[in-house]
Amino acid sequence: MIKANRIRWILLSFALAYGITEADVPDETQTTSLNFERLSSLEKPFATQIGNFTVAASGVLDIALNRDRENKNSSTDFTGNFQINALTQLPNRWHLGLSYFGQYTDRDNLDSGLSTDSDYVDNASISIGSYWGRFLAGNVSGVVREQTRRFRGAGNADLEFDNFLGELDERGGGYVGRFGPWVFSSVVDDESHYDFGAVYQRPYGTRDYRLTLRLNKGTYISPNGADQYSTRGIGIVGELVYGSTVFDCGVGRENFSIARTSVERRYASVGVRKKFGQLSFSLEGHSGQIANNKERSAAIGIQYDIARGLSANLGFNQSKAKATVNDHAFIDNNDSSSTASIRYSF
């Protein structure tokens, strides 16, 4: 695995050294983002022409100091991810796209001096499309979520529970199509679970409005790993952009069923993100209820842009939720952390 990771990074470095520029970057409606993780690049991808393919690459390097206030532990975290998209046009004018995303994470406990968590995850997909949209296949389970989610917080903010608990399998097929101000997306996995999304966005006067709808059928596994629930969820997100300020709100409802037991979850999340020159700030909060038990979370994020792609980031995150169903733990989360990092996005 380590050798494979090094080979991927060497290939990425070679691609970036292969005369890559920002010219001829594929249009975002023709490519697929497979980055479903917390850290994503906001920079315009670098691109070059290799044969009949336009190849675009983007990525993030992040070195962080994390303090878990609940467990009184400190750690250093390294995260590096990248995505490569290759796009070409077929003789019938359809667009064929190949996408690969990889992320390596490593955490070292400062108290013990030991590496406590090291992992590499990746996603790959193939797509084909034209004016009628794009069909996707591969690790595309998070495509609809990324299309319909609330805006990410600044810096190291990471709002917990701001999503359905029910998930799809990683592999499946999907569709994304834009029709005027509407974007429709869908994913179906090999277990017949699904995610459907619709996004409406357009400006009115000096403001930009965005409204999303998401329908989900998935699976949720309890913390003990013994109970597997079938889930169905519906979520709505509203967003208002005025100048350099983003206001958004998301509400959702999710039902869990196993044997003859049914559990209901309702939640709401709100947030504001503001940019003051080189400084970005976000404040988010979440409140929900699972089987008459409360779930709460909050996140504060700060980002200072040092130079293009280089930034200093802070994050303060807190979450708590505990619920029991049929004498089994349904959810058990109690976390409070502070994170400071230096990040380079390319």
DRENDO-1510 file (C-alpha; in Angstrom, 1 decimal, always signed):
<recs>
REC; n; res; u; v; w
REC; 1; MET; +0.0; +0.0; +0.0 .
REC; 2; ILE; +2.8; +2.4; +0.9 .
REC; 3; LYS; +4.5; +1.8; -2.5 .
REC; 4; ALA; +1.3; +2.3; -4.3 .
REC; 5; ASN; +0.8; +5.6; -2.5 .
REC; 6; ARG; +4.3; +6.7; -3.5 .
REC; 7; ILE; +3.7; +5.8; -7.1 .
REC; 8; ARG; +0.5; +7.8; -7.2 .
REC; 9; TRP; +2.2; +10.9; -5.8 .
REC; 10; ILE; +5.1; +10.4; -8.2 .
REC; 11; LEU; +2.6; +10.2; -11.1 .
REC; 12; LEU; +0.9; +13.4; -9.9 .
REC; 13; SER; +4.2; +15.2; -9.6 .
REC; 14; PHE; +5.2; +14.1; -13.1 .
REC; 15; ALA; +1.8; +15.4; -14.4 .
REC; 16; LEU; +2.3; +18.7; -12.8 .
REC; 17; ALA; +5.8; +19.0; -14.2 .
REC; 18; TYR; +4.6; +18.1; -17.7 .
REC; 19; GLY; +4.0; +21.7; -18.7 .
REC; 20; ILE; +0.6; +21.9; -16.9 .
REC; 21; THR; -1.0; +25.3; -17.1 .
REC; 22; GLU; -4.4; +26.8; -16.2 .
REC; 23; ALA; -5.4; +26.9; -19.9 .
REC; 24; ASP; -8.0; +24.6; -21.3 .
REC; 25; VAL; -9.4; +23.4; -18.0 .
REC; 26; PRO; -12.4; +21.2; -18.6 .
REC; 27; ASP; -15.7; +22.8; -17.8 .
REC; 28; GLU; -17.1; +21.8; -14.4 .
REC; 29; THR; -20.3; +20.5; -16.0 .
REC; 30; GLN; -18.2; +18.0; -18.0 .
REC; 31; THR; -16.2; +16.6; -15.1 .
REC; 32; THR; -17.0; +14.9; -11.8 .
REC; 33; SER; -15.7; +15.8; -8.3 .
REC; 34; LEU; -15.0; +12.6; -6.3 .
REC; 35; ASN; -13.7; +14.5; -3.3 .
REC; 36; PHE; -16.4; +13.7; -0.7 .
REC; 37; GLU; -13.9; +14.5; +2.2 .
REC; 38; ARG; -13.7; +17.6; +4.4 .
REC; 39; LEU; -10.8; +19.3; +2.6 .
REC; 40; SER; -11.4; +20.4; -0.9 .
REC; 41; SER; -9.4; +22.7; -3.2 .
REC; 42; LEU; -10.9; +26.1; -4.1 .
REC; 43; GLU; -8.2; +26.8; -6.7 .
REC; 44; LYS; -8.7; +26.5; -10.4 .
REC; 45; PRO; -7.2; +23.2; -11.6 .
REC; 46; PHE; -4.0; +23.0; -13.5 .
REC; 47; ALA; -4.4; +21.4; -17.0 .
REC; 48; THR; -2.5; +20.3; -20.0 .
REC; 49; GLN; -3.1; +18.5; -23.3 .
REC; 50; ILE; -1.9; +14.9; -23.5 .
REC; 51; GLY; -2.8; +13.3; -26.8 .
REC; 52; ASN; -6.5; +13.7; -27.3 .
REC; 53; PHE; -7.1; +14.1; -23.6 .
REC; 54; THR; -7.3; +17.3; -21.6 .
REC; 55; VAL; -5.9; +16.4; -18.1 .
REC; 56; ALA; -6.6; +18.6; -15.1 .
REC; 57; ALA; -5.2; +18.2; -11.6 .
REC; 58; SER; -6.0; +19.8; -8.2 .
REC; 59; GLY; -5.1; +19.0; -4.6 .
REC; 60; VAL; -4.6; +20.0; -1.0 .
REC; 61; LEU; -1.8; +19.6; +1.5 .
REC; 62; ASP; -2.7; +20.3; +5.1 .
REC; 63; ILE; -0.5; +20.1; +8.3 .
REC; 64; ALA; -2.5; +20.5; +11.5 .
REC; 65; LEU; -2.2; +20.6; +15.3 .
REC; 66; ASN; -5.3; +19.1; +16.8 .
REC; 67; ARG; -6.4; +19.2; +20.5 .
REC; 68; ASP; -9.2; +16.9; +21.6 .
REC; 69; ARG; -10.6; +18.7; +24.6 .
REC; 70; GLU; -12.8; +15.8; +25.6 .
REC; 71; ASN; -10.0; +13.2; +25.9 .
REC; 72; LYS; -7.2; +15.7; +26.7 .
REC; 73; ASN; -5.1; +14.4; +23.8 .
REC; 74; SER; -3.0; +16.4; +21.3 .
REC; 75; SER; -1.9; +15.2; +17.9 .
REC; 76; THR; -0.4; +16.4; +14.6 .
REC; 77; ASP; -2.3; +15.5; +11.5 .
REC; 78; PHE; -1.1; +15.4; +7.9 .
REC; 79; THR; -3.6; +15.2; +5.1 .
REC; 80; GLY; -2.8; +15.2; +1.4 .
REC; 81; ASN; -5.3; +14.7; -1.4 .
REC; 82; PHE; -5.5; +15.2; -5.1 .
REC; 83; GLN; -7.9; +14.7; -8.0 .
REC; 84; ILE; -7.0; +14.1; -11.7 .
REC; 85; ASN; -9.6; +14.4; -14.4 .
REC; 86; ALA; -9.0; +13.3; -18.0 .
REC; 87; LEU; -11.5; +14.4; -20.7 .
REC; 88; THR; -11.8; +13.9; -24.4 .
REC; 89; GLN; -14.4; +14.3; -27.1 .
REC; 90; LEU; -15.6; +11.3; -29.1 .
REC; 91; PRO; -16.3; +11.4; -32.9 .
REC; 92; ASN; -20.0; +11.8; -32.1 .
REC; 93; ARG; -19.3; +14.9; -30.0 .
REC; 94; TRP; -20.0; +13.1; -26.7 .
REC; 95; HIS; -17.5; +13.7; -23.9 .
REC; 96; LEU; -15.7; +10.8; -22.2 .
REC; 97; GLY; -14.2; +11.5; -18.8 .
REC; 98; LEU; -12.0; +9.6; -16.3 .
REC; 99; SER; -11.6; +10.8; -12.8 .
REC; 100; TYR; -9.4; +9.6; -9.9 .
REC; 101; PHE; -9.2; +11.0; -6.3 .
REC; 102; GLY; -6.8; +9.9; -3.6 .
REC; 103; GLN; -6.3; +11.1; +0.0 .
REC; 104; TYR; -3.7; +10.1; +2.5 .
REC; 105; THR; -4.0; +10.9; +6.2 .
REC; 106; ASP; -1.6; +10.3; +9.1 .
REC; 107; ARG; -2.1; +11.2; +12.8 .
REC; 108; ASP; +0.7; +11.2; +15.4 .
REC; 109; ASN; -0.2; +11.3; +19.1 .
REC; 110; LEU; +2.0; +13.9; +20.8 .
REC; 111; ASP; +1.5; +12.4; +24.2 .
REC; 112; SER; +2.8; +9.0; +23.3 .
REC; 113; GLY; +4.8; +9.9; +20.2 .
REC; 114; LEU; +3.1; +7.1; +18.2 .
REC; 115; SER; +1.3; +7.1; +14.9 .
REC; 116; THR; -2.4; +6.3; +15.9 .
REC; 117; ASP; -4.1; +6.5; +12.5 .
REC; 118; SER; -2.8; +6.2; +9.0 .
REC; 119; ASP; -5.0; +5.6; +6.0 .
REC; 120; TYR; -5.3; +6.0; +2.2 .
REC; 121; VAL; -8.7; +6.2; +0.5 .
REC; 122; ASP; -9.4; +6.7; -3.2 .
REC; 123; ASN; -12.3; +7.0; -5.6 .
REC; 124; ALA; -12.4; +6.5; -9.4 .
REC; 125; SER; -15.2; +6.9; -12.0 .
REC; 126; ILE; -15.9; +7.0; -15.7 .
REC; 127; SER; -18.5; +9.3; -17.3 .
REC; 128; ILE; -19.9; +9.9; -20.7 .
REC; 129; GLY; -22.2; +12.8; -21.6 .
REC; 130; SER; -23.4; +15.6; -23.9 .
REC; 131; TYR; -26.0; +18.4; -23.8 .
REC; 132; TRP; -28.4; +16.0; -22.1 .
REC; 133; GLY; -26.1; +15.5; -19.1 .
REC; 134; ARG; -23.6; +12.9; -17.9 .
REC; 135; PHE; -23.9; +9.3; -16.9 .
REC; 136; LEU; -21.4; +8.1; -14.2 .
REC; 137; ALA; -20.1; +4.8; -12.9 .
REC; 138; GLY; -17.7; +3.9; -10.2 .
REC; 139; ASN; -17.2; +5.3; -6.6 .
REC; 140; VAL; -19.9; +8.0; -7.0 .
REC; 141; SER; -21.9; +7.5; -3.8 .
REC; 142; GLY; -21.3; +11.1; -2.7 .
REC; 143; VAL; -22.1; +13.0; -5.9 .
REC; 144; VAL; -25.7; +14.0; -5.0 .
REC; 145; ARG; -24.6; +15.0; -1.5 .
REC; 146; GLU; -21.9; +17.3; -2.9 .
REC; 147; GLN; -24.5; +18.8; -5.3 .
REC; 148; THR; -27.1; +19.6; -2.6 .
REC; 149; ARG; -25.1; +20.1; +0.6 .
REC; 150; ARG; -24.8; +23.4; +2.6 .
REC; 151; PHE; -21.7; +25.5; +1.9 .
REC; 152; ARG; -18.6; +24.2; +3.7 .
REC; 153; GLY; -17.4; +26.2; +6.7 .
REC; 154; ALA; -14.2; +28.2; +6.6 .
REC; 155; GLY; -10.9; +27.0; +7.9 .
REC; 156; ASN; -11.1; +23.9; +9.9 .
REC; 157; ALA; -14.8; +24.1; +10.7 .
REC; 158; ASP; -16.5; +20.7; +10.5 .
REC; 159; LEU; -20.2; +20.6; +11.5 .
REC; 160; GLU; -21.2; +17.2; +12.7 .
REC; 161; PHE; -24.5; +15.5; +11.9 .
REC; 162; ASP; -25.2; +17.9; +9.0 .
REC; 163; ASN; -26.1; +15.0; +6.7 .
REC; 164; PHE; -28.2; +11.8; +6.6 .
REC; 165; LEU; -26.9; +9.0; +8.8 .
REC; 166; GLY; -28.0; +6.5; +6.2 .
REC; 167; GLU; -25.4; +5.8; +3.5 .
REC; 168; LEU; -25.1; +4.2; +0.1 .
REC; 169; ASP; -22.4; +1.7; -0.9 .
REC; 170; GLU; -19.4; +3.3; -2.5 .
REC; 171; ARG; -19.9; +1.8; -6.0 .
REC; 172; GLY; -22.8; +2.6; -8.2 .
REC; 173; GLY; -24.1; +4.4; -11.2 .
REC; 174; GLY; -25.4; +8.0; -11.5 .
REC; 175; TYR; -26.6; +10.9; -13.6 .
REC; 176; VAL; -26.0; +14.7; -13.5 .
REC; 177; GLY; -27.7; +17.1; -15.9 .
REC; 178; ARG; -28.0; +20.8; -16.1 .
REC; 179; PHE; -31.1; +22.4; -17.7 .
REC; 180; GLY; -31.1; +26.2; -17.3 .
REC; 181; PRO; -31.0; +27.1; -13.6 .
REC; 182; TRP; -31.8; +23.5; -12.6 .
REC; 183; VAL; -29.3; +20.7; -11.9 .
REC; 184; PHE; -30.6; +17.2; -11.4 .
REC; 185; SER; -28.5; +14.4; -10.0 .
REC; 186; SER; -29.1; +10.8; -9.0 .
REC; 187; VAL; -27.1; +7.8; -7.8 .
REC; 188; VAL; -28.1; +4.1; -7.4 .
REC; 189; ASP; -25.8; +1.5; -5.8 .
REC; 190; ASP; -25.6; -2.2; -6.3 .
REC; 191; GLU; -28.0; -2.8; -3.3 .
REC; 192; SER; -30.7; -0.6; -4.9 .
REC; 193; HIS; -30.2; +2.2; -2.5 .
REC; 194; TYR; -30.5; +5.6; -4.1 .
REC; 195; ASP; -29.8; +9.3; -3.8 .
REC; 196; PHE; -31.9; +11.9; -5.8 .
REC; 197; GLY; -31.2; +15.6; -5.9 .
REC; 198; ALA; -32.5; +18.8; -7.5 .
REC; 199; VAL; -30.8; +22.2; -7.3 .
REC; 200; TYR; -32.3; +25.5; -8.4 .
REC; 201; GLN; -29.9; +28.5; -8.5 .
REC; 202; ARG; -30.0; +31.9; -10.1 .
REC; 203; PRO; -29.4; +35.6; -9.2 .
REC; 204; TYR; -32.2; +38.1; -8.6 .
REC; 205; GLY; -30.9; +41.7; -8.5 .
REC; 206; THR; -27.9; +41.9; -6.2 .
REC; 207; ARG; -28.5; +38.5; -4.5 .
REC; 208; ASP; -28.0; +35.0; -5.5 .
REC; 209; TYR; -30.4; +32.3; -4.4 .
REC; 210; ARG; -30.0; +28.5; -4.2 .
REC; 211; LEU; -32.6; +25.9; -3.2 .
REC; 212; THR; -31.9; +22.1; -3.1 .
REC; 213; LEU; -34.0; +19.0; -2.5 .
REC; 214; ARG; -32.5; +15.6; -1.7 .
REC; 215; LEU; -34.2; +12.2; -1.3 .
REC; 216; ASN; -32.2; +9.3; +0.1 .
REC; 217; LYS; -32.6; +5.5; +0.8 .
REC; 218; GLY; -29.7; +3.9; +2.5 .
REC; 219; THR; -28.3; +1.9; +5.4 .
REC; 220; TYR; -27.2; +2.8; +8.9 .
REC; 221; ILE; -25.1; +0.6; +11.1 .
REC; 222; SER; -25.2; +1.2; +14.8 .
REC; 223; PRO; -22.0; +1.8; +16.8 .
REC; 224; ASN; -21.9; -1.8; +18.1 .
REC; 225; GLY; -22.0; -3.0; +14.5 .
REC; 226; ALA; -24.8; -5.5; +15.2 .
REC; 227; ASP; -27.9; -3.5; +14.1 .
REC; 228; GLN; -28.3; -2.6; +10.5 .
REC; 229; TYR; -31.2; -0.1; +9.8 .
REC; 230; SER; -32.9; +0.7; +6.5 .
REC; 231; THR; -33.2; +4.4; +6.1 .
REC; 232; ARG; -35.2; +6.9; +4.1 .
REC; 233; GLY; -34.6; +10.6; +4.3 .
REC; 234; ILE; -35.6; +13.9; +2.8 .
REC; 235; GLY; -33.6; +17.1; +3.1 .
REC; 236; ILE; -34.0; +20.7; +1.9 .
REC; 237; VAL; -31.3; +23.4; +1.8 .
REC; 238; GLY; -31.8; +27.2; +1.2 .
REC; 239; GLU; -28.9; +29.5; +0.5 .
REC; 240; LEU; -28.6; +33.3; +0.0 .
REC; 241; VAL; -25.4; +35.0; -1.2 .
REC; 242; TYR; -25.1; +38.8; -0.8 .
REC; 243; GLY; -21.7; +40.2; -1.7 .
REC; 244; SER; -19.1; +38.2; +0.2 .
REC; 245; THR; -21.6; +36.8; +2.7 .
REC; 246; VAL; -23.3; +33.4; +2.5 .
REC; 247; PHE; -26.4; +32.6; +4.7 .
REC; 248; ASP; -27.8; +29.0; +4.5 .
REC; 249; CYS; -30.1; +26.7; +6.3 .
REC; 250; GLY; -30.8; +23.0; +6.0 .
REC; 251; VAL; -33.6; +20.9; +7.4 .
REC; 252; GLY; -34.2; +17.2; +7.2 .
REC; 253; ARG; -36.1; +14.2; +8.3 .
REC; 254; GLU; -34.9; +10.6; +8.4 .
REC; 255; ASN; -36.7; +7.3; +9.2 .
REC; 256; PHE; -34.9; +4.2; +10.4 .
REC; 257; SER; -36.5; +0.7; +10.4 .
REC; 258; ILE; -35.3; -2.7; +11.6 .
REC; 259; ALA; -37.5; -5.7; +12.2 .
REC; 260; ARG; -40.6; -4.2; +13.9 .
REC; 261; THR; -38.8; -1.1; +15.2 .
REC; 262; SER; -39.0; +2.3; +13.7 .
REC; 263; VAL; -37.0; +5.4; +14.7 .
REC; 264; GLU; -37.5; +9.0; +13.5 .
REC; 265; ARG; -34.8; +11.7; +13.3 .
REC; 266; ARG; -35.4; +15.4; +12.6 .
REC; 267; TYR; -32.8; +18.1; +12.3 .
REC; 268; ALA; -32.0; +21.6; +11.3 .
REC; 269; SER; -28.6; +23.3; +10.5 .
REC; 270; VAL; -27.9; +27.0; +10.0 .
REC; 271; GLY; -24.7; +28.8; +9.1 .
REC; 272; VAL; -23.2; +32.1; +7.9 .
REC; 273; ARG; -19.9; +32.6; +6.1 .
REC; 274; LYS; -18.3; +36.0; +5.6 .
REC; 275; LYS; -15.1; +37.1; +3.9 .
REC; 276; PHE; -13.2; +40.3; +4.9 .
REC; 277; GLY; -10.4; +40.8; +2.5 .
REC; 278; GLN; -7.9; +38.0; +3.2 .
REC; 279; LEU; -9.9; +36.7; +6.2 .
REC; 280; SER; -12.8; +34.3; +6.0 .
REC; 281; PHE; -15.1; +33.5; +9.0 .
REC; 282; SER; -17.9; +31.0; +9.5 .
REC; 283; LEU; -20.3; +30.2; +12.3 .
REC; 284; GLU; -22.6; +27.1; +12.2 .
REC; 285; GLY; -25.0; +25.3; +14.5 .
REC; 286; HIS; -27.1; +22.2; +14.4 .
REC; 287; SER; -30.0; +20.9; +16.4 .
REC; 288; GLY; -31.8; +17.6; +16.0 .
REC; 289; GLN; -33.8; +14.9; +17.7 .
REC; 290; ILE; -33.5; +11.1; +17.5 .
REC; 291; ALA; -36.1; +9.0; +19.3 .
REC; 292; ASN; -36.8; +11.8; +21.8 .
REC; 293; ASN; -33.0; +12.2; +22.4 .
REC; 294; LYS; -31.2; +15.4; +21.4 .
REC; 295; GLU; -28.3; +15.8; +19.0 .
REC; 296; ARG; -26.3; +19.1; +19.1 .
REC; 297; SER; -23.3; +20.4; +17.3 .
REC; 298; ALA; -21.5; +23.7; +16.6 .
REC; 299; ALA; -18.5; +24.8; +14.5 .
REC; 300; ILE; -16.5; +28.0; +14.2 .
REC; 301; GLY; -14.0; +28.4; +11.4 .
REC; 302; ILE; -11.4; +31.0; +10.5 .
REC; 303; GLN; -9.2; +31.1; +7.4 .
REC; 304; TYR; -6.5; +33.7; +6.5 .
REC; 305; ASP; -5.2; +33.7; +3.0 .
REC; 306; ILE; -1.4; +34.2; +3.1 .
REC; 307; ALA; -0.8; +33.9; -0.6 .
REC; 308; ARG; -2.4; +32.2; -3.5 .
REC; 309; GLY; -3.3; +28.7; -2.4 .
REC; 310; LEU; -1.5; +29.1; +1.0 .
REC; 311; SER; -3.6; +29.7; +4.1 .
REC; 312; ALA; -3.6; +29.6; +7.9 .
REC; 313; ASN; -6.7; +27.9; +9.4 .
REC; 314; LEU; -8.5; +27.5; +12.7 .
REC; 315; GLY; -11.4; +25.4; +13.7 .
REC; 316; PHE; -13.5; +24.9; +16.9 .
REC; 317; ASN; -15.9; +22.0; +16.7 .
REC; 318; GLN; -18.2; +20.5; +19.3 .
REC; 319; SER; -20.8; +17.7; +19.0 .
REC; 320; LYS; -22.9; +15.6; +21.3 .
REC; 321; ALA; -25.6; +12.9; +20.6 .
REC; 322; LYS; -26.6; +9.8; +22.5 .
REC; 323; ALA; -29.6; +7.6; +21.9 .
REC; 324; THR; -30.6; +4.0; +22.8 .
REC; 325; VAL; -33.1; +1.8; +20.9 .
REC; 326; ASN; -34.2; -1.6; +22.2 .
REC; 327; ASP; -31.4; -1.4; +24.9 .
REC; 328; HIS; -28.8; -1.1; +22.1 .
REC; 329; ALA; -26.7; +2.0; +21.4 .
REC; 330; PHE; -28.2; +3.8; +18.4 .
REC; 331; ILE; -25.7; +6.7; +18.3 .
REC; 332; ASP; -23.0; +7.7; +20.8 .
REC; 333; ASN; -21.0; +10.8; +20.1 .
REC; 334; ASN; -19.4; +13.3; +22.4 .
REC; 335; ASP; -16.5; +15.3; +20.8 .
REC; 336; SER; -14.9; +18.7; +21.4 .
REC; 337; SER; -11.8; +19.7; +19.5 .
REC; 338; SER; -9.7; +22.6; +18.3 .
REC; 339; THR; -7.6; +22.5; +15.2 .
REC; 340; ALA; -5.0; +24.9; +13.7 .
REC; 341; SER; -3.3; +24.2; +10.4 .
REC; 342; ILE; -1.3; +25.5; +7.5 .
REC; 343; ARG; -2.8; +24.5; +4.1 .
REC; 344; TYR; -1.7; +24.7; +0.5 .
REC; 345; SER; -4.2; +24.3; -2.2 .
REC; 346; PHE; -3.3; +23.8; -5.9 .
</recs>
